[in-house]
C-alpha cells in the first residue's frame, strides 16, 4: 500500500530495502518556459552539510561515497529527475537528506512556482519499476522560486520520510548557504572555462550571485517601505521601531529568531542587538527611533561593545537610514563608515549589493567582508597621503614637471610643495 502524504505528514519507509529511488516530477502551465532543477543536501544533526561535497546538484550529481546519484532527466523530458539512494552507504553522521526544487534565473526571468500546475514526489523500492512506497503531491504552490519538498531521516534504526512543501523566496544559493554550503569563489579549473560555457553549465560569477541576492533583498525591503514611511511620519518610539526591525531582520535579511539577540550586555557595555550566524556573533546593532537624525557619536556604544567582544562590524539604523561601520582597534577604537543608505530615496541595485553584506547570507561570507575591510584600510587618508609623498611617486612627479616645464626640480622641494598643498606638517 502506498503512503499518500500531505504537507506536514510523515511515514516510515519500508525498511526491507537498502535501495530506493526518489522521483520528482512537475507539470508546467501552457507556454511556460521554465528552467527547473532539483538538488539534495546531506545534513548532520545540526542541519548542516559536512562539506560542499554533501550538496548534490546538476554540477555535482554523485555523492563522494556513491550513496546518492542524481539523474537530472531520466526520461529526457526535462520535467522530472531521480535520486538513486543506497541507504546502507549513507554515513552515520548524516542524519537527514533534504530534497529541493528550484527555478534557475527565476528573478531575471520574473518566474516563480505559481507557473507550475503540479509537483509530485514519489519514493520507489530499488528502481522506478519497483514498488511505490510513498507519494506526496504539493497542492498549494505559491509565488516562490525555491521549495524544500521534504526529506528522509533516521528514525529508530530505520528511515522515515517527512513531507514539507516549504517555500523559500531567497533562491537556491541562499538556501545552500543556510545549510552550510560555501559558494564563494571558483576553482582554478572553473576560471579557465569560457563565459559561454559557464552560462551553458549554469555556473555564475560571484557578482551574478550577489546581484540576484540583492534583487531578492530589494523586493523584501520594498514590502516594508509603507510601514517604514508611516513609522517615520508618526515618529514612533524606539520600542515600536524595534518591533519593525525584528521583522526586517528575519523576513528581509534572513536571520533566524535565535540569531537575533536583543539587549546584550558585557562588562558594562550594551548593545541593542547582536546578530549571529552559526553561534558566532557577527554584527552589533545600535537602533534609534524611526526617522531620528543619525550622528557618528551614536555608534559609540556599539563599537565599544564590538571592540571588547571581538566583533568587527557595527550597524546604526533608524529604519530609514542604514549605516555600516568597521570597528578598528589597531591603535585606538574607531568606527569607520563603510556605507550609508537611505531606503526611502529610491535605493538602486548598487545600494542593495551593499546592504546584502549585512544579511545573513552576506555576513556569513567572510571573504566578502574581509575584502571590504581591506579596501577600507587601504583607502585610509594616511595611507593615501603616504603613497602620494613616497619617493617613487615624487620621482614620477619630478619627471613630469621637467617634461612639461623644462625645469629640473629637486625631489625634496616637490615633496615640500605637495605637503603644503595637502596641509601636512
DOTOR-516408 format. One line per 4 residues: number of its first residue (from 1); their letters; for each residue x, y, z of C-alpha. Coordinates in nm, 4 decimals, decimal comma, padded with zeros to 6 digits. Layout:
N
NUM	a	X/Y/Z | ...
//
This chain:
425
1	xxxx	00,0000/00,0000/00,0000 | 00,1258/00,3454/-00,0982 | 00,1608/00,6020/00,1810 | -00,0044/00,9192/00,0460
5	xxxx	00,1061/01,2254/00,2411 | 00,0147/01,5894/00,2644 | 00,2421/01,8742/00,3779 | 00,3481/01,8135/00,7384
9	xxxx	00,2903/01,4384/00,7191 | 00,5494/01,1681/00,7677 | 00,5778/00,7923/00,7416 | 00,8223/00,5073/00,7814
13	xxxx	00,9911/00,3941/00,4604 | 00,9805/00,0182/00,4086 | 01,2975/-00,0932/00,5896 | 01,3247/-00,4198/00,3977
17	xxxx	01,5106/-00,2492/00,1128 | 01,8557/-00,0921/00,1048 | 01,7978/00,0906/-00,2226 | 01,5313/00,3479/-00,3021
21	xxxx	01,4616/00,5827/-00,5908 | 01,3098/00,9239/-00,5328 | 01,1385/01,0621/-00,8396 | 01,0451/01,4315/-00,8556
25	xxxx	00,8286/01,5428/-01,1459 | 00,6440/01,8601/-01,2395 | 00,3970/01,9862/-01,4922 | 00,4165/02,3445/-01,6118
29	xxxx	00,1303/02,5594/-01,7297 | 00,0960/02,6135/-02,1037 | 00,3578/02,8342/-02,2711 | 00,5712/02,8453/-01,9557
33	xxxx	00,9401/02,8164/-02,0456 | 01,0838/02,7267/-01,7041 | 01,4321/02,6010/-01,6169 | 01,3713/02,3784/-01,3127
37	xxxx	01,6392/02,1918/-01,1177 | 01,6383/01,9561/-00,8220 | 01,9045/01,9067/-00,5576 | 01,9636/01,7414/-00,2223
41	xxxx	02,1633/01,8125/00,0927 | 02,3153/01,5504/00,3224 | 02,2798/01,7035/00,6691 | 02,4136/01,6249/01,0134
45	xxxx	02,2197/01,6550/01,3406 | 02,2699/02,0328/01,3367 | 02,1089/02,0616/00,9934 | 02,4410/02,1418/00,8225
49	xxxx	02,6401/01,9739/00,5465 | 02,9738/01,8229/00,6470 | 03,1371/01,9800/00,3407 | 03,0384/02,1180/-00,0009
53	xxxx	03,0512/01,7598/-00,1334 | 02,7243/01,6931/00,0548 | 02,5427/01,9244/-00,1896 | 02,4110/01,7059/-00,4751
57	xxxx	02,3038/01,9026/-00,7832 | 02,3447/01,9207/-01,1631 | 02,7172/02,0055/-01,1490 | 02,7880/01,7512/-00,8717
61	xxxx	02,5401/01,4662/-00,9327 | 02,7165/01,1898/-00,7372 | 02,7964/01,1851/-00,3657 | 03,1635/01,1274/-00,2800
65	xxxx	03,0753/00,7909/-00,1217 | 02,8394/00,6962/-00,4098 | 02,5451/00,6796/-00,1708 | 02,3377/00,9160/-00,3881
69	xxxx	02,3261/00,9675/-00,7628 | 02,1177/01,2348/-00,9331 | 01,9763/01,1747/-01,2804 | 01,8576/01,5169/-01,3970
73	xxxx	01,6490/01,3917/-01,6884 | 01,5788/01,0160/-01,6682 | 01,3077/01,0300/-01,9335 | 01,4652/01,3080/-02,1458
77	xxxx	01,1579/01,5216/-02,0806 | 01,3229/01,7935/-01,8671 | 01,0196/01,7617/-01,6402 | 01,1459/01,5093/-01,3900
81	xxxx	01,4553/01,3904/-01,2059 | 01,5551/01,0911/-00,9988 | 01,7751/01,0356/-00,6944 | 01,9092/00,6797/-00,6635
85	xxxx	01,9943/00,6234/-00,2977 | 02,1869/00,3382/-00,1352 | 02,0655/00,3707/00,2233 | 02,3288/00,1358/00,3678
89	xxxx	02,6090/00,3529/00,2236 | 02,4925/00,6774/00,3846 | 02,7470/00,7684/00,6563 | 02,6319/00,7521/01,0173
93	xxxx	02,6983/01,1236/01,0717 | 02,4339/01,2047/00,8077 | 02,1017/01,2101/00,9908 | 01,8826/01,3667/00,7223
97	xxxx	01,8716/01,4262/00,3472 | 01,6647/01,7225/00,2274 | 01,5296/01,7482/-00,1261 | 01,4823/02,0802/-00,3005
101	xxxx	01,3350/02,2034/-00,6276 | 01,4201/02,5453/-00,7666 | 01,3970/02,7678/-01,0735 | 01,7178/02,8793/-01,2397
105	xxxx	01,7380/03,2568/-01,3124 | 01,3816/03,2970/-01,1839 | 01,4387/03,6556/-01,0674 | 01,5840/03,7680/-01,4002
109	xxxx	01,3037/03,5973/-01,5930 | 01,0323/03,7084/-01,3473 | 00,9209/03,3494/-01,2885 | 00,8046/03,1541/-00,9840
113	xxxx	00,6356/02,8275/-00,8938 | 00,2857/02,9693/-00,9360 | 00,3567/02,8991/-01,3050 | 00,3680/02,5244/-01,2255
117	xxxx	00,0486/02,3185/-01,2154 | 00,1766/02,0196/-01,0231 | 00,4818/01,8908/-00,8357 | 00,4969/01,5248/-00,7409
121	xxxx	00,7399/01,3494/-00,5047 | 00,7452/00,9676/-00,5107 | 00,9623/00,7064/-00,3413 | 01,0092/00,3662/-00,5050
125	xxxx	01,1726/00,0459/-00,3916 | 01,5005/-00,0320/-00,5744 | 01,4190/00,1275/-00,9103 | 01,1480/00,3222/-01,0865
129	xxxx	00,9755/-00,0017/-01,1901 | 00,9763/-00,1264/-00,8327 | 00,7099/-00,0961/-00,5660 | 00,5878/00,2575/-00,4947
133	xxxx	00,6273/00,3287/-00,1236 | 00,5412/00,6967/-00,0765 | 00,3616/00,9646/-00,2762 | 00,3472/01,3343/-00,1924
137	xxxx	00,1791/01,5884/-00,4219 | 00,2451/01,9533/-00,3447 | -00,1002/02,1107/-00,3605 | -00,0515/02,4711/-00,2525
141	xxxx	00,2104/02,6145/-00,4882 | 00,2811/02,9810/-00,4174 | 00,4989/03,2522/-00,5705 | 00,8283/03,1071/-00,4525
145	xxxx	01,1404/03,0331/-00,6557 | 01,2671/02,7514/-00,4321 | 01,0789/02,4774/-00,2475 | 01,2010/02,2392/00,0218
149	xxxx	00,9921/01,9382/-00,0746 | 01,0805/01,7116/00,2154 | 01,3458/01,4820/00,3500 | 01,4317/01,1316/00,4596
153	xxxx	01,5684/01,0986/00,8118 | 01,6913/00,8347/01,0514 | 01,4221/00,7021/01,2832 | 01,4960/00,4303/01,5394
157	xxxx	01,7287/00,2323/01,3165 | 01,5208/00,2810/01,0021 | 01,4470/00,5648/00,7607 | 01,1351/00,7811/00,7505
161	xxxx	01,0128/01,0492/00,5122 | 00,8687/01,3879/00,6094 | 00,6691/01,5972/00,3613 | 00,7386/01,9707/00,3940
165	xxxx	00,6494/02,1758/00,0838 | 00,8004/02,4920/00,2313 | 00,8604/02,7888/00,0011 | 01,1883/02,9771/00,0149
169	xxxx	01,1962/03,3008/-00,1844 | 01,5680/03,3671/-00,1384 | 01,6837/03,1267/-00,4105 | 01,8965/02,8122/-00,4054
173	xxxx	02,2218/02,9976/-00,3320 | 02,0856/03,1474/-00,0116 | 01,9286/02,8166/00,0949 | 02,2543/02,6325/00,0256
177	xxxx	02,4444/02,8825/00,2395 | 02,1981/02,8237/00,5252 | 02,2794/02,4536/00,5033 | 02,6491/02,5422/00,5308
181	xxxx	02,7489/02,5158/00,1650 | 03,0194/02,7609/00,0617 | 02,9517/02,9156/-00,2800 | 03,2150/03,1869/-00,2649
185	xxxx	03,4976/03,1773/-00,5156 | 03,5610/02,9335/-00,8006 | 03,8318/02,6777/-00,8596 | 04,1249/02,7385/-01,0929
189	xxxx	03,9732/02,4878/-01,3315 | 03,6402/02,6728/-01,3312 | 03,8126/03,0039/-01,4011 | 03,9524/02,8615/-01,7260
193	xxxx	03,6066/02,7810/-01,8617 | 03,4814/03,0373/-02,1090 | 03,1925/03,2641/-02,0126 | 02,9752/03,0996/-02,2763
197	xxxx	03,0441/02,7530/-02,1405 | 02,9833/02,8703/-01,7841 | 02,6446/03,0012/-01,8905 | 02,5641/02,6703/-02,0582
201	xxxx	02,6627/02,4779/-01,7438 | 02,4686/02,7081/-01,5143 | 02,7767/02,8465/-01,3381 | 02,7541/03,2024/-01,2173
205	xxxx	03,0092/03,4553/-01,1096 | 03,0170/03,5934/-00,7565 | 02,8880/03,9236/-00,8959 | 02,5921/03,7485/-01,0606
209	xxxx	02,5114/03,5707/-00,7347 | 02,5349/03,8980/-00,5422 | 02,3120/04,0704/-00,7961 | 02,0469/03,8014/-00,7594
213	xxxx	02,0624/03,8131/-00,3809 | 02,0476/04,1938/-00,3893 | 01,7419/04,1834/-00,6132 | 01,5643/03,9448/-00,3753
217	xxxx	01,6580/04,1661/-00,0789 | 01,5243/04,4719/-00,2594 | 01,1883/04,3015/-00,3159 | 01,1703/04,2048/00,0516
221	xxxx	01,2586/04,5539/00,1750 | 01,0190/04,7187/-00,0716 | 00,7392/04,5333/00,1071 | 00,8418/04,7105/00,4307
225	xxxx	00,8623/05,0625/00,2814 | 00,4981/05,1637/00,3514 | 00,5462/05,0595/00,7150 | 00,8819/05,2424/00,7363
229	xxxx	00,7404/05,5638/00,5865 | 00,4430/05,5515/00,8224 | 00,6700/05,4932/01,1235 | 00,8896/05,7895/01,0301
233	xxxx	00,5890/06,0151/00,9689 | 00,4276/05,9215/01,3008 | 00,7615/05,9396/01,4864 | 00,7007/05,6111/01,6652
237	xxxx	00,9097/05,5384/01,9741 | 01,2202/05,3193/01,9886 | 01,0327/05,0190/02,1253 | 00,7890/05,0125/01,8309
241	xxxx	01,0770/05,0788/01,5929 | 01,2453/04,7636/01,7181 | 00,9324/04,5592/01,6522 | 00,9638/04,6513/01,2853
245	xxxx	01,3388/04,5848/01,2905 | 01,2769/04,2374/01,4360 | 01,0577/04,1541/01,1366 | 01,3037/04,3034/00,8878
249	xxxx	01,5974/04,1086/01,0281 | 01,4006/03,7849/00,9845 | 01,1867/03,8389/00,6745 | 01,4187/04,0598/00,4677
253	xxxx	01,7706/03,9889/00,5926 | 01,7168/03,6173/00,6552 | 01,8208/03,5723/01,0195 | 01,6632/03,3059/01,2385
257	xxxx	01,4836/03,4160/01,5541 | 01,7514/03,2727/01,7835 | 02,0212/03,4558/01,5842 | 01,8734/03,7949/01,6746
261	xxxx	01,9810/03,8662/02,0332 | 01,8364/04,1828/02,1859 | 01,9600/04,3918/02,4802 | 02,3018/04,2314/02,5217
265	xxxx	02,5442/04,3420/02,7936 | 02,9103/04,2688/02,8625 | 03,1317/04,4358/03,1253 | 02,9101/04,7438/03,1482
269	xxxx	02,8817/04,7770/02,7706 | 02,5476/04,7261/02,5990 | 02,4140/04,6561/02,2530 | 02,0590/04,6892/02,1223
273	xxxx	02,1094/04,3794/01,9076 | 02,3741/04,1217/01,8291 | 02,3222/03,9334/01,5028 | 02,4912/03,5942/01,4855
277	xxxx	02,5400/03,3141/01,2340 | 02,6138/02,9557/01,3405 | 02,6650/03,0664/01,7028 | 02,9249/03,3273/01,6030
281	xxxx	02,8440/03,6906/01,6863 | 02,8936/03,8894/01,3663 | 02,7251/04,2312/01,3883 | 02,6468/04,4817/01,6662
285	xxxx	02,3361/04,6925/01,6038 | 02,2513/05,0329/01,7516 | 01,8829/05,1072/01,6889 | 01,7334/05,4562/01,7102
289	xxxx	01,3681/05,5506/01,6875 | 01,2225/05,5787/01,3384 | 01,3456/05,8812/01,1465 | 01,5685/06,0160/01,4247
293	xxxx	01,8671/06,2110/01,2917 | 02,1750/05,9887/01,2980 | 02,5159/06,1079/01,4149 | 02,8535/05,9336/01,4237
297	xxxx	02,8730/05,9606/01,8035 | 02,5622/05,7387/01,8322 | 02,7647/05,4394/01,7159 | 02,9985/05,4671/02,0171
301	xxxx	02,8129/05,2149/02,2358 | 02,8027/04,9569/01,9583 | 03,1709/04,9985/01,8669 | 03,2704/04,9837/02,2337
305	xxxx	03,0780/04,6568/02,2743 | 03,2222/04,5216/01,9495 | 03,5808/04,6136/02,0384 | 03,5500/04,4416/02,3765
309	xxxx	03,3839/04,1262/02,2407 | 03,5852/04,0941/01,9178 | 03,3035/04,1858/01,6767 | 03,4354/04,3875/01,3821
313	xxxx	03,1131/04,5264/01,2321 | 02,8533/04,7677/01,3689 | 02,5229/04,8893/01,2258 | 02,3452/05,2138/01,3100
317	xxxx	01,9875/05,2478/01,1870 | 01,6644/05,4414/01,2387 | 01,4655/05,2228/00,9939 | 01,5041/05,4896/00,7259
321	xxxx	01,8846/05,5091/00,7108 | 02,1220/05,2146/00,7449 | 02,4891/05,2830/00,8215 | 02,7539/05,0113/00,8404
325	xxxx	03,0811/05,0712/01,0283 | 03,4025/04,8720/01,0508 | 03,5413/04,8657/01,4039 | 03,9159/04,9275/01,4018
329	xxxx	04,1195/04,8517/01,7146 | 04,4752/04,8975/01,5860 | 04,5820/05,1992/01,7958 | 04,2503/05,3106/01,9371
333	xxxx	03,8883/05,2076/01,8930 | 03,7497/05,3761/01,5825 | 03,4309/05,3371/01,3808 | 03,4996/05,3717/01,0089
337	xxxx	03,1895/05,4386/00,7997 | 03,1546/05,1869/00,5163 | 02,8243/05,2986/00,3685 | 02,5114/05,4978/00,4476
341	xxxx	02,1907/05,4112/00,2624 | 01,8517/05,5830/00,2837 | 01,5846/05,3258/00,1998 | 01,3242/05,5956/00,1286
345	xxxx	01,5216/05,7620/-00,1525 | 01,4796/05,5185/-00,4407 | 01,7737/05,2986/-00,3476 | 01,9221/05,1255/-00,6514
349	xxxx	02,0893/04,7925/-00,7270 | 02,4286/04,9175/-00,6067 | 02,2811/05,0121/-00,2680 | 02,1277/04,6693/-00,2202
353	xxxx	02,4528/04,4994/-00,3199 | 02,5986/04,6821/-00,0196 | 02,3036/04,6012/00,2071 | 02,3288/04,2321/00,1203
357	xxxx	02,6569/04,2331/00,3151 | 02,4644/04,2721/00,6429 | 02,2132/03,9997/00,5563 | 02,2613/03,6523/00,6969
361	xxxx	02,3809/03,5409/00,3546 | 02,6317/03,8245/00,3162 | 02,7717/03,8433/00,6666 | 02,8473/03,4712/00,6678
365	xxxx	03,0684/03,5226/00,3609 | 03,3762/03,6328/00,5489 | 03,5813/03,6755/00,2332 | 03,3491/03,9465/00,1069
369	xxxx	03,3593/04,1241/00,4414 | 03,7375/04,0838/00,4606 | 03,7732/04,2329/00,1130 | 03,5574/04,5268/00,2155
373	xxxx	03,7593/04,5703/00,5353 | 04,0887/04,5628/00,3415 | 03,9586/04,8247/00,0994 | 03,8599/05,0488/00,3910
377	xxxx	04,2050/05,0127/00,5475 | 04,3816/05,0677/00,2154 | 04,1871/05,3885/00,1498 | 04,2526/05,5431/00,4898
381	xxxx	04,3725/05,9058/00,4403 | 04,7133/05,8387/00,5944 | 04,7764/05,5502/00,3524 | 04,6846/05,7623/00,0502
385	xxxx	04,8958/06,0549/00,1757 | 05,1950/05,8276/00,2410 | 05,1612/05,6910/-00,1120 | 05,1439/06,0420/-00,2614
389	xxxx	05,4588/06,1663/-00,0834 | 05,6538/05,8437/-00,1325 | 05,9869/05,8626/-00,3163 | 05,8500/05,6569/-00,6052
393	xxxx	05,5622/05,8997/-00,6681 | 05,7817/06,2083/-00,6122 | 06,0250/06,0799/-00,8762 | 05,7433/06,0444/-01,1291
397	xxxx	05,6127/06,3933/-01,0459 | 05,9639/06,5375/-01,0909 | 05,9928/06,3777/-01,4355 | 05,6522/06,5070/-01,5441
401	xxxx	05,7319/06,8594/-01,4162 | 06,0635/06,8536/-01,6047 | 05,8895/06,7299/-01,9208 | 05,6178/06,9955/-01,9063
405	xxxx	05,8235/07,2942/-01,7839 | 06,1804/07,2116/-01,8763 | 06,2868/07,2749/-01,5170 | 06,4577/07,0032/-01,3128
409	xxxx	06,3401/07,0466/-00,9510 | 06,4829/06,8515/-00,6575 | 06,2658/06,5783/-00,5032 | 06,2778/06,7477/-00,1628
413	xxxx	06,1246/07,0674/-00,2989 | 05,8485/06,8790/-00,4807 | 05,7688/06,6826/-00,1648 | 05,7596/07,0058/00,0406
417	xxxx	05,5216/07,1664/-00,2100 | 05,2896/06,8645/-00,2081 | 05,2835/06,8694/00,1728 | 05,1907/07,2372/00,1670
421	xxxx	04,9107/07,1689/-00,0800 | 04,7823/06,8823/00,1365 | 04,8463/07,0852/00,4521 | 05,0739/06,8206/00,6004
425	x	05,3185/06,9229/00,8710
//
